[in-house]
Amino acid sequence: MAGERGISVTGNTLAGTGAVFRHELRLLLYQPLSYLFQIGFLAVLAASVFLIADFYATDEASIRLLLVFLPWVALILVPALAMRAWIEDHSDRSMELTLTLPVSVGAVVLGKFLAGYLVLIVTLLFTLPLVATVYYLGEPDSGVLFAGYLASALLLGTYYAISLFAAALSREQVGAFVIGIALLFVLLLLGWDVFGRVLRGQVPASIIEALTAYSPNTWLIHISRGVVDFAGVFYFAAVSAASLIGAKLVIGARSRGPLSPARTARGAAVALLIVSLLAVLVPAAQRVPGVLDLTAEKEFTLHDGMFRVLERLPADTQVTLYWSASEPSVPAAIKSHATRVSELLKTLVGRSDGRLSLRTVDPEPDTDEELQAIAHGVRKIPMSSGDNFYLGMTFQHGGRVGNIPYLDIRRDRLLEYDIAVGLNGLTRTRTPKIGVLSPLIPSAAAIGERAGMSFMAELKRAYDIAVIPYFKEVLPDGLDVLVLIDTTILRGEMLYAIDQFVMKGGGLVVMMDPYLRFNRASNAVNPQPSDEINDISDILQKYGVRYLGEAIVGDAQRASVVADPQQARLSFPFWMRIPTDGLSPSHPATADLNEVFMVEPGALKLLAPERATALVTTTENSGTLPRKGFADKTPRELAFAFKPDKIRRVIAAALRGPFESAYAAPPDGVDAGRYIQRSGDAWAPVFVIADVDWLFDPFSLQRTTVGDKVLVRPLNDNLAFLLNIIEYAGGDEALIAIRSRGRLHRPFSRVADLFKAAELKFKEEEAALTRRVAEIEGRIAAYAETAGSANIDQMPSRIKEDLKKFRMEL
């Protein structure tokens, strides 16, 4: 009997909710204010995205700007939609009539919420043309787009539930509107950096940090990255439910007449209970495991390579996270990043089968913990407020210690890789030693950071770097990999040392360039393969690859948009953006890359294809221009001189051993007993790249100064390509896929393609016009020679007519 009564009550509630929903939706659809709301909402959003933030200038195929402005636009307009929900005045008695119907107050509240929420969802769907624009202009991450709209829908639902509660607290429209804005603004403020700065010194930093979890903007940003977890969904659902319950209680109290002190006390107790439950459950929800990773590259899912690193960890390995959790002035974005770091470390500890433990330290100013952080190499990061914070970690096992001085938020997509590098360092008996030999890199680069050479900083993160003096005759001992950059002139002794290094099983990476922009003085000498060993290209030819450096390679299909000296934009085929279809899918060095950028490279001919892999190739729309005279032409002249020849060219290649020595016998004066003729089974690969400029900052990453900060954004996968090559040459493949899988930048590729098409059409029209000019000039010259005069006025009428027609064509 009790069960039947429960089913009946539930059925009546659902029926009542449906009836109120249909009634309220009909009212909203017939109210001009609803359409005014939608038009205003969409107009303000569009103006914010396209005019204020200049969407087309971002070159980013995403809806990030929509998500930046949505919380603030909705802050004003959602309370405006909800402010008439519970209105009671002499001109509108609909609420009084509704409450007299045989429908529970809960059904009324839920029905009104669903009707208004549907209007908000439809309004949000009207922003889908932005998504169509993003897809038209580029190749966005569909999972991230879906997550962004899911987060937006949850945000709008929470906003509307809170606004309904605010409207229930006031019988007047203006009062409901103001209360709604106030409540939403306070919640938004919790996740705003300014909030922490205002309360600094008055409220403990731990409380300020904890309060950010109660801001809807915090969870909007969290979910919109493409990671949907229980905590984010629970926050929006819990706050919405609490707000609707609050609205139900207030409306129910209003329907029963004036409030007595006893009823007021009971209402306050219930409200306090709801707020207390939220205060406890929202942080608790963050401990519930389970994450749905919607990103295309599975950025928030542990990679198989990380599991291999964990399996190799020795027992009793400890990670110590130094994080200034008590510093209130740290920006909210950094706090969120620190939380992600902490959660990732906890996940790794749980997956390590007890081999890894985590210790978290808050290095407060002037404490032993701060001294400990400094002693372990963790950097103090200054802020514009004059304060500092720490966010770094150390890895320790026995007497071996490694560290990450600062977990930079600008490397958030490489977070798993950076941690894997630190952990992997503990599994090595020694740090791999990389030798760098180049006239472009002075010995001081092994210690300090030089402008334009961020790749050296990346190498120093994981390896022991030895910069070898350029005209040295021997290699240092203990090298695992040797990197040669633009080594056009080397001593004979050094060439022999390089060959024997390969024969002993050392990995070799060689980069040559027919036209080097980073140091134009190097263009005076260019390696020329020959039978005699005079430069590094001769050794490579013996190994199975010939360097073709007399011509510079371009590709019309891979051309980049550049500006000439007159700041006019043109499609330049010699600067090539090579996507996945130009990268080897079978080799670990390139299999997970998305795009590399090559700058006026040469080409390679694979003499032993069975032992070689073409890593980077052009399309059949490639062509070449002679190296001689290339520097004397402007980019526009070079672009117009370029002609595709239907040949697919190799720009980078990997050679497999074993290798035969390039020297049939040791040179005179060398101990023949130490000569190695064949590399044997313990061979390492040889990598050859017919370009050098691709390494340097202007072509691999972008540095932007904003105030007192330098922001770094990778432009492509060039640095990942270099590190993949080094790791593979050094025999360590565990980290390659972890670093390479993330696509760092999704630009407006369609814009570049449209520009290329327009540029090609312009070039064809200009070529036709040039031919026409030459034809008429030839006819003028012929007639002038026949008439014996160069004066136009004395020319025959036919020539004058031709000139007149030509002017009209121009």
N, C-alpha and C positions, 0 to 999 in steps of 0.2 A: 504493500500500500504506500509506504514511504517512497519506494523506488518509483512508482507510477507518478506520485506527486512531484518528485524531482524532475522526471522527464517532462511532465506537463509545464512546470515552471520554465525549464530551459526552452521548450518549444514556444511558449508565449513570449519569452524574451527575444528569441530570434525573429519571430513574426513581428513583434513590436519594433525591433530594430530595422527590419526590412521596410515596414510601413513608414517609419520616420525618415529613413534614408531616401525613399522615393519622394516623399513630400518635400523634404529639404532640398533635394537635388532639383526638383521642379521649381522651387522658389528661386534657387540660385541661377537656374538657367533663364528665368524670366526677369531677373533683376539686371538692369543696365550696369549696376555697380560691379557685377561679376566680370562683365566683359571689359569694363574700364580697368578693373584690377589686372586682368590678363594682358591687356595692351600696355599698361604702365609697367608691369613686371618685365615683359619681354623687351620693351623699348629701353628701359634703364639697363637691363642686362646687356643688350646689344651695344648700346652706347659705351658701356664700361669696357666690354671686351674689345670692340673694334676701334673705338675712338680714344678712350683714355689709355688703354694698355697697348694699343696698336698691334692687334693680333697678327697681321701679315708681316710685321717686322720681326716677330719672334723666331721664324723659321723652325717651328716646333709643331709637329703633327700630333697635337693632343688637345684636351679640353681643360688644361690646367687653369687658364685664365677664367673660364666659366666658374670653376670651383673656388677661385680666389674671391670673386665678387658675389657669388650666390648667397653666402650667409649674411652679408651686409644689406643686399637688396631685399632679401626675404625678411630681414629684421624690421623693415618699415611696412612692407606690403602685406605680409601674412596677418599681422594683427588687424590691418584694415579690413581684410576679408572676414575675420572672425568677430569683429566688434559688435555686430548686430545680432549675434547668435542668441543672446538671452535678454534682448532689450525689452523693457516694460515701460510704456508711457501711454498717455491717453489716446494717442493716434494709432497705436499698434498693440493690440491685446492678443496677438497670436500665441505668445508664450503661455499666457494664462489659459488659453483654450487648449493648448497641447497638453498641459499638465492635468487637465480634467479628464482626458481620455484614458481608457483602460490600458495604459502602457506604462511600464515602470520608468522611473527617472533614469536608471542605467541605460535602458533601451533608447531613451530620448538622446542622452549624451552620446552614445555610441553611433546612433543613426546620424546625428548632426556631424560628428567627426568624419564618418565615412563619406558623407556627401561632400563636405568641404575638401577632404583629402583627395577625392576623385578629381575635383576641379584643379587642385594643385598639381596632381600627376599629369593631367591633360595639358596644363600650362607648361610643365616641364618638358613634355613631349614635343611641344611647339619649338623647342630649342634644337631638335634633331637636325634641322638644316645646317647647324654648325658642325655636327658630326659628318654630314654629307660633304661639307666643305673640307673638313680635315681629311677624309678619305680621298677626295678628289685631288687635294694638294700633295698628299704624302702617303705613307704606309704606317698608320698608327698601330699601337698594340690594342687589339680588339678587347682583350681581357681587361686591360686597364680602363678602357672607355666604359665597358659594362660596369666595372666596379665604381667608377666615378658617378655614373647615373644611379646605381644602387645606393651609394652614399648620399647623393642628393635627394633621392626619394625618401630615405630614412630621415634625413635632416628636416625636410619640409613637413613630414608627418609629426615629428617631435615639436617643431615650431607651431604647428596648428593646434596640437593638443595643449601646449602651454598657453597659447592665445585664447583657446576656449576657456581654460581655467581662469585666465585673467579677466575675460569678459564676464564670467560668472560672479566675480568679486564686485562688479560695478553694474548698476542699473542704467548707466548712461553710456552712449557710444564713445564720447571723447575720453571718459574715464577708463573704459575698457581698452581703448587704443593705447593710451599712455601707460597703463599698467602692463599691457602685453609687451610693449617696446622695452620698458624698464626691466622686466624679468628676463627677456631674451638678451638684452645688452649685458646684464650681470653675468649670465652664463657664458656669453662670448668672451667677456672680459677675463674669465678664469683661464682661458687658453691664450691670452695675449701677453706679450713680453712686458708691456707697460705695467700690467697688474703686479708682477713681481717687484718691479722697481719702486712702485708707489708704496708697497707694504714692507719694503726692505727695512730691517731693523725693528719693525713692530711685530712681525709674525715670523715664527721659525721657518727657515727655508724648506724644511721637509714638509710642512703643512702647505706651503705655496705650491710645491711640486705636486703634492697629492691632489690639490684642487684642480690642476689642469685636466685630470681624468674626468671631471664633471662638466667640461666644456664641449658642446656639440662640434665646435670647429676642430678640436683635437681628433675626434673620431672620424670626422669628414675627411681630414687629411690622411688619417691612418688607412681607412678603407679605400680611398681613391687611388692609393699607390698600387692597388691590385691585390691586396691581401685582406681577405674576409675571414675574420675569426669570431669566436663566440663573444669576446669582450665587447667588440664594437657593436655587433647586432644587439647584444643584451642591453647596452647603454641606451640606445635609441628606443628599444621596446620598453624598457623599464621606466624611463622618464616619461614616455608617452602614456603608459598605463597609469603611472602615479598622477599625472596631470588630469587624466580623464576621471580617475577616482575622486580626486579633489574637486573637480567640477561637479560630479554627481552629488557629493556631500553638500556642497554649497547650494546647489539648486534645490536639493531635497530639503535643506533647512529653510530656504526662502519660501518654499511652497507650504510649509507648516506654520507660517506666520512669524511674528517678531521673535527674536532670539532671547532666551532667558539666560541668566548666568550659568546655570547648569549645562544647558545645551552648548553654550559657547566654550565652556571648559572641556566638554567631551569632544567638540570639534577640534579644539587646539591640541588635545591629546592624540587624536587620530592623525592630525597633520604632522605632529612631531614624530609619531610612530612611522609614518610613510617616509619622511625625510631621513629618519635614522636607518630604516631598512635600505634606502638608496645609498646612504653613506657607507654602509657595510657591504652591500652586494656588488656595487660597481667595482671597487678594488678587488673583491674576491673573484669576480668574473674573469679578471686578467690572469688568474692562475689556472683557469680551465684550459687544458690542452686542445689542440685541433685548429688547424689553419687551412683555409682554402686559398691556394695560390693561383690567381687568375692570370698572372703575367705570362706572356708568350715564352719568355726565356726561363720561367720558374725561378725568379730572383730570390724568392723567400722560402725555397725548398733546398734542403741540404743536398749537395751534389755527391755523386758516387765517389768522386775524387777525394772529397772531404772524409768519407767513410774509410777510404784506403789510408789516409793520413792518420786517422784515429786508431786504426788497427795496428799501425806501426809504432804508436806511442809507447814509450817505456812506462812501467808502473810508477805510481807516485809522482806523476807530472802535475805541476800546479800552475794555474793561471791567476795572476793578481790584477784585478781591475782597479785602477786609480781614477776615481770620479768624484768631482766636487759637488756632491748631491746637496750639500748644505748652503751652497752659494745661490742666493735668490735672484741675482741679476743675470744669470745665464739665460740666453734666449730660449724660448720655448722649443724652437726647432732643434737646438743642440740637446735639450733635455729629452726630446722624443728620440733623437739619434742615440743618446746614451742608454735609454730604455731598450731600444732594439739591440744594442750591443750586449747588454746584460742578459736579455732573453735568449739571444743566440748562444752565448756562452753557457747558459743553463741547459740549453738543448744539447750542446756538445758534451757537457758533463754527463747528462743522462744517457747518451748514446755511446759512451766510451768504455762501458763495462768496468767501471771503477778505476780506470787508468788515469783519469783526469779529475782534478778537484778545482774549485773556484773560491777565491777569497776576494772580497770587495773592501776597498779602503777609501775613506773620505779624507783626503789630505787638506785639512783645514789650515789656514794661515798660522805660521809660527808654532807648529806642532811637530812631534817626532814623525808623524805620518807624512807631513810635507817633506821633511828632510829625506825620508825613505824614498819617496817618489822621485825627488831630484837625484838621489844617489843611483837610482836604477835607470836614469836617462829619460824619465817622463817629463815632457815639456810643460812649462807654465804658459798658458795662453792668455794674452792681455785682451781686454775688451775696451770698447770706446768709453765706457763708464769709468774707466780707471781701475776696475777690479780685474781679477785673474781667475782662471779655473784650470783644472787638470782633467784630461780625458785620455788616458793611455793605459797600456797594460804591459806586464812582463810574463814571460814563459820560463819556468824553472824546473830542472830535474837534476838532482845532485848538485854538482858545482857548475853546471852549464846554465847560462841565463841569456835569454833573448828578450827583445822589447819592441813595442810600437810606441814611439814617443808621443804621438798624437793621432787619435782616431778621427781623422778629418771628415766632416760631414760631406765635403765635396767628393770624397771617395766612397760614398755610402753603397754604391753598386759593386764596389770591389771589397766590401767588408769581409765576406766569407773568404775571399782569396787572401787578404792581408793576414787574417787569423791563421789560415792554413799554412802560409809561409812561415809564420812564427812557430807554429807547432811542428811543422816539418823540419825546421832547423834543429829541433831536439833529437830527431831520429837520425840525423847524419852524424857520422863519426868526425867529420870536419866540414867547414863551410866551403863549397865549391869556389875555386879560384878562377877568375875570368881575366884574361889578359887583353888589353885594348891597345892596338898599335895604329896610330893615325897622326898625320901632320896637323890635323884640325884640333886635336885634343892635347893640351899641355899636361904635364905630369901633375900640376896642381889640381886638375879636375877630379882626381881621385879623392881629394880631401874636401874641397869646397864645392859650391854649386855655381855653375857658370851659366850666364844668360843664353837661352836658346838650346840648352842641352839637358832638358828634363829627363831624357832617356838615361843619362848617367845616374841621376838620383834614383830612378826606378831600379837600375841594376844594383846600386849600393844597398838597396833595401834587403836584398836576399843573398848577395854574393860578396866575396872578397875581391875587390877590383884592383888590378895592377895596371897602371898606365905606363906603357913601355916607351922609353925615349925613342924617337923616330929613327935615328941613324945608329941605333945599337946593333951589334953583330950577333948577339945570342938572345935567346928567350930565357926568362926567369924560370926557376925550377917550380914544380908543383902545379903547373897550369892544367886546368881541366878543359877549358875552351879558349880559343884564340879568336879575337875579332879584329879584322883588318878593315879599316875605313879609309878609302881614297889613298891607298898606299901605292901610288904610281911609280915611285922610285924607292927601291930598297937595295941594300948592299947584297952582294952575292952570298956572303956568309949568312945573312938573315934569311934569304930565300931558301938556302939549304936547311937551315934550322927549322923553318916552317914545314918543309917537306918531311923531315924526320919526325917532327912533332905529330904529324898526321899518321905516319907509319907506326908510331908508338901507341896509337889509339886515341889521340886528342881530337876534340871537335873543332872544326874550322868554319868561321863565318867570314865571307869576303864580300865587300861592297865596293863597286866601282861605278863611275858616273862619267858619261861623255860630256855632260855640261853641268857643272856644279855651281849652283847659285850661292850656297853658303860661303864659299871662298873661291872667288872667280880666278884668283891667281893659280889655282890648281889646274885650270883648264889649259894651261900652256903645255902640259904633258898628258898624253893619253895612252894607257896600256895597249900594246899591239901584240897579239898572239903570234908566236913564231916557233920554229923547231928548237932554236936555242933558248936557254933559260935566261932571260934578261929582266923579266918582271913577273908579277904574280899571275898574270893572265897566261903565261907560258906553262906554269905549273898546273893551273886549272885545265888547260887544254890536254895535258897528259892524263889528268884524272877523268876527263870525259865531257867537258863543257867548254865551248869557245865563246869568248866575249866579243860581241859585235859592237864596238864603240865608235865607229866612224860615222854613224848616223844616229839621229835622235828620234825616238819612237813617239808617235801620237796615235790617238784613236778618236775618231769622230763620234762614236757611240758612247764613249766614256768621258767626253770633254767636260771641263769645268767652266763655270762662268767667272770671268775675271774682268778687271778694268784696265784699259790702256792708259798711257800717259795723259790723255785728254779726259780721263774719267768716264769714257764711254764703255759700256758693258759689251763683252763679246764672248762667244764660246771658244775656249782655247783647247785644242785637242791634245796638246803636249802635257797638260796637267790632268791626270786621269783619276777619276773616282771609280775604283774597280770593286763591284759588288760580289756577292757570293758565286754567281755563275762564272766569274773569272778567277776564282780561288779553288784550289784543289780540295775536294770534299773527302779525299781518302787519307791525306796526311795530317797528323795531329797538330802540326804547326799552323794550319789554315782551316781545318775542318769546322771549327766553331766560330770563325770570324765572320763579320757581316760586311765590312768594307775597308779597303786600304786605299791610300792616296799616293800615287807615284808622280814624280815631278821631272819631266823631261829625261826619261830614262833611256838607256841603251837596250840591247836585246841579247839573248843567249841562244846558242845553238847546241842542242844536246847531241853529243857525238856517240853516246852509249845509252840510248833510250831505255834499254832493259834495266839499267841501274840508276835511272834518274826519274824524278817526279817534278813535273812543271807545277810550281806552287802558285804563281801569278801569271796570267796570260791576258792578252788583248782579245778583242773580237776580230772578225775579218774586215772590219772597217778601219783597220789600222794602216799606218803608212809611216814613212820616214822623211826627214830632211837632212842634208849633209851637215855634219858638225861644223865644218868650215863655213864661216860667215853667219852662223846662227846668231851670235851675239850682236851682230850689226843691224839686225832687223827688229822692228817693233812687234809687239804681240799681234797686232792686227795684220801686219805684213806676213808674219809666220802663219797665222790662221788661214789667210787667203792662199798662201803657197802650198798648204798641206793638201795632198791628194791620197785618198785610200787606195791600196793596191791589192785588196782581197787576200792578205796574208795574215794568219794568226801568229803572233809572236810571243815568246816566253821572256818574261822580265825577271822572274826569280825561280830558282830551282834548288832541289835537294838531291845530292848524290849519295848513293849507298856504296859501301865497301864490299869486299876488301879492295884496297887501292895498291897499284904498283907505284913505286917511287918514280918521281919525275926525273931522277938522276940515275942513269945506267950504271954509274960508278961514283964513288965519293970524289969531291973535288980534290985537287992537289993540296997537300998539307993537312988533310983531315984523316983522322985515325980510321982506317978501313975496318977495323974490328968492331967499331960502333955503328957502322953503316947498316941500315935496315932496308931491304929491297921491297918488302911486301908488308902490308899492315896486319895481315893475319886475321884471326877470328875476332880479336878484341878491337874491331874498328869502330870509329865514331863517324857520324855523317859529316858531309861538307855542304854548306849552304852558300849559294852565290846569288847576289842581288845586283842587278845592273842599274842601281840608283843609290845615291847617298843622301840627297836632300830630304827624302821622306822621313828621316830620323828626327829632324830638327823641329823645334817648337812651332814655327809659323805654319807648318804643314801637318802637324800631328795633334796639336792642342791650341786652344785659344786662352790667352790670359787677359782678363779685364779687371781694371782697378776701379773699385767702388768704395769711395771714401778712403779709409786707411787699410782696406782689405784687397787682396789680389785673388780673384776668382778664376779657377782653372776649369775649362770644359774640354774634354776630349772631343776632337772633331771626327775621329775615325778610330779604326783598330790598329793603327800603326805601332803604337807602343806595345800593345798586346801581341802583335806579330813578332816584334823583336824579342820579347821575353819568351814567347813560345819557342822560337828558334834556339835561344840560349839554353833553355831547359831541356829541349830535346837533344841538342848537341852535347849537353852535359850528362845525358842519360837519365833525367828525372822527368817523367811524363805525368806524374800524379796531379800537378797543379795546373796543367795547361787548360783543361776543360773548365775548371772552376773559374778562371779569370776570363776566358774567351766567350763564355756563353751569353753574357749580357750585351744587348744592343744599347750603346750609350746615348745615341742621339738619333732621333727620327725626324729628319728635316722635311721641308716641302719639296719632295723630289719632282713633283709635277711642274712646279715653277721652273726648275732648271731644265726639264725636258721641253717645256713650251718655249723657253728662251732659245734652246738649241735649235728647235725646229724653225723658229723665226729667223735665227741667225743664218741657218742653212739656206732658207728661202732668200734672204737678203743677199747672201754671197752669190747665189745663182743669178739673181737679177743684176747684181753689180757686175758679174762676169759677162752677162749678155750685153750690158750697157758698155762695158769696156771694149768688147768686140765691135759693137756698133760705132763707138768713137774711133777705133782704129781703122775701120772700114771707110768712114767719111774722111778722116784725116788722109788716108791713102788716096782717096779720090781727089781731094783738094790738092794734094801734092802733085798728082798726075796731071790735073788740069792746069795747075800753075806752071808746070814744066812745059806743057803743050802751048799754053798762051804766052809763055815767056814773061809772066808777071806774078808777083805774090800779093798784089793789092786786091782786096776782096771786091772793091767797087768795079774793078776791071775784069772780074771773073764772068764767065758765061752765065746766062740766066738759070741753066740747069743746076749749076753748083750753088747759086744763090738760093734756089728753091730747096735743095737738099739741106742747106744750112738752116733755112727757116723751119723746115719740118723737124730737124734735130732739136732746135730750140724749143719747139712745141712739145716734143717728147720729154725733154728735160723738165 
